[in-house]
Amino acid sequence: MNTLPFIVPENESNVRLARLLILIQSLGVSKKGKLLLNIEKLSIYDYLVRNPVLLQRLLETEDQGKLMDLQEKEIDSIESLFPNRASLYDYSTIRKITYTLIYNEYISVEHNKEGHIFYFATESGIEFVEQLESIYFNRIKELSKVLIPLQKFSASQLLKTLKTINYGVVYK
C-alpha cells in the first residue's frame, strides 16, 4: 500500500519563510533601534503565532489579554487543542529558514559583544512583507503586532511563563 504524503499548509516551507520574515520584520528591532530578536525568541514567537490560544493566555498573564480576539477557527483546531511543544526548541529548522532568508537578502544579522546573533529585516525584506496579502498572512501580521509588549521579556522568561499555562484540552 502506498501512502500519500500529507503536508500541513502552515508547515510548508514557503509559508514558514514568509511567517518568519513577518516576525523578524515586526519584532527584530525596537522603536529605539535596538536589536531584539535572537533564535530563541524567534522560535517562541513563531510558536505563539501558530498557537493564538496560547498567545492570548500568555498575554492574559501579563494583563495584556485585551490586545487580541481569537477567531473561531483558532479556538477549536487540533493544533490549539494539542499544541506541539517540541517546536519551541526546534532551532535547526528555524536556522535553515533564516539561512534562506539571509541568502535572498531579506534579513541580515549582527553579533553583540557576547557573540549572540540578532536578526533584522533588510529593505527588500520589508518590501516583501508589505506585498504579502492573504487572510493567513494578514492574521500573522496582526498577531506580530500583538507580540510587541512581550519584546521586553527574555526568551527564558517567556518559556518559564509558557510552562505555567495549561496546554491542550482542559477538562473541568
Summary of the structure (lengths in Angstrom):
residues: 172
radius of gyration: 16.2
end to end distance: 42.2
largest distance: 58.4
contacts: 463
relative contact order: 0.20
helix: 61%
strand: 8%
